Amino acid sequence: MSTVLLLALIASQLCLVSGELLMKRAMDLTNATPIPWRRFIPRFLSAIACMSGWFFLWGGILQRADLSFVYPFEGLSPILVMLGAAIFLKEKLTLRTWIGIALISAGVALVSAS
């Protein structure tokens, strides 16, 4: 694997996770009445920008590498989202969540090793 491809894979996952966390923060603001548009719009647009970055990076990655090789990296996003939600959104992770993260990690490791 080339260094550029590895960096693109890491950047794509960071864009996807950041976009999802920013979207959650933005959508939480819609529960308020009235909606605080001055805080909502920048978060929402940042989320869209991050997810767009993921989309274009992922397209470039797929253009240069086999799907069977790069797709296991996509399996890391649920793990990263859960950890990001715990760290940045202060969400509680239950034992069941940690077991799920461990199973996902094991699955990604098995697929990557083949």
Secondary structure, 3 states (H helix, E strand, C coil): CCHHHHHHHHHHHHHHHHHHHHHHHHHHHCCCCCCCHHHHHHHHHHHHHHHHHHHHHHHHHHHHCCHHHHHHHHCCHHHHHHHHHHHHCCCCCCHHHHHHHHHHHHHHHHHHHC
